[in-house]
Amino acid sequence: MIEHGYTVSGMSCGHCAQSVTEEITALPGVTEVDVDVPAGRVVVRADFALAEDAVRGAVEEAGFTYVGTASLVP
């Protein structure tokens, strides 16, 4: 399993986190998504490396701004 960290802006509530989680979970290979709304941080666990463009598309489909990759260390 591989962990990926991303920064997402525009999230402000649990519903925002749920929207991002649903879109990213739909990507092939994704097994778990953890969203920290106040930090704008999303940690994704997947069976294999994810294409950054795919994650960006999922975040934008959820209605938020993909900022980029993030460190997995809080």
Summary of the structure (lengths in Angstrom):
residues: 74
radius of gyration: 10.7
end to end distance: 19.5
largest distance: 29.3
contacts: 213
relative contact order: 0.33
helix: 30%
strand: 35%
